Amino acid sequence: MIIPKKKHLSDEEYSILTDIAVEFKCKIGKITGETITLYPIIGDETSELMINRIEGLPFVDHVQRIQAPYKLMAIDNKLAPRSITAGSDGPNPAIFGGGSFTIIAGHCTIDPENQSLFIETAHAAKEAGADMLRGGVWKPRTTPHAFQGSDKSLSVLIDAKKKTGLPVATEVMDEEQLKMALEAGVDTIQIGARNALNYGLLKSIAAHTTGRKTTVLLKRSIHMGTVDEFISAAEYLLTAGNYNVLLCPRGVMPATQGFRNSPDESITLLLKKMTWAPVVVDPSHAVGNSRYVPNASLAAAAYGADGLLIETHIDPKRGIGDDPKQAVTPDVLAGIIRDARTIKSLSVKYLDRIIFLRERN
């Protein structure tokens, strides 16, 4: 991370940095803060020779070395946000991080042939305490013969946003869907587990959401073996300048017998130690069964998650996609929210106590 001697560099000075970086197959980014702009060096290798040349420039104060393979997501990035707001231009923005415990709830898949179900669920989820709505417009499915979602469902999602005043989230799988979602007014773009390693899509989402207030929720791929790999995927989203990123553990493979996946909410501790990004856990996909979702939600809160993404349906048996098996009812959701927020407050107090003792000693 390049620390300049003044608030920000001129175009000519930035060009000099870029020329040096290119020689070493790297590039220079920009992180604009209120008082200073920092310039991360982005690349697989950062040689001592390159750093020495940069530190020798008259407009550079010093180069701060960040050892992690990701530079923008690293907790050492002092200019990164400590909280993120979704739907900041709406009446009820959802805040992630900064002590908030935020709930995203709604259908796995919006049924375009029974649109009133989603609207009913949206109102019930809001009454239960949800801060944001999720609804699957387009769905990645294992077989091409299964229902893939419908463009018609996008208008249903936006209608629910207008009627409840809550921000909305949906998953996209390609650039065309991304553009449709952004044009319609979707507040949070979700990147599903199947696409968490689709670096082309990550770059496209980064480019199209930069300069907007759009939030991006990145789910962990079921095939990501390490936490570093998950964080590095998020790094792609930041390269174009959009820092409105949420990390979402949702279970990995191989599955634990009896669960849909192997629940991974415990990595919340590692993500919060290694990055600045808020963590929103998806217990519904981790366990794959509504009867286990409440306990999995409380576990995520105990591990210090900043929020939950919970499949919720007014009448799960009438749902499509994963809803009949995974979705909880709004009554159950209300209990989860109440208990999870209590546990989260206790976990924060415990963490604060640990930090106090560590600093005192």
ABEGO torsion letter per residue (X at the ends): XBBBABABBBAAAAAAAAAAAAAAGBBBBBBBBAABBBBBBBEABBBAAAAAAAAABAABABBBBBABABAAABAABAABBABBBBGAABABBBBBEGGBBBBBBEBABBBAABAAAAAAAAAAAAAAGBABBBBBABBBBABAABBAEBAAAAAAAAAAAAAAGBBBBBBBABAAAAAAAAAAGBABBBBBAAAAABAAAAAAAAAAABGBABBBBBBBBAABABAAAAAAAAAAAAAAGBABBBBBBAEBOBBBBGBABBBAAAAAAAAAAABABBBBBBAAAAAGBAAAAAAAAAAAAAAGBAEBBBBBBABAAABBEAAAAABBBAAAAAAAAAAAAAAAAAAAAAAAAAAAAAAAX
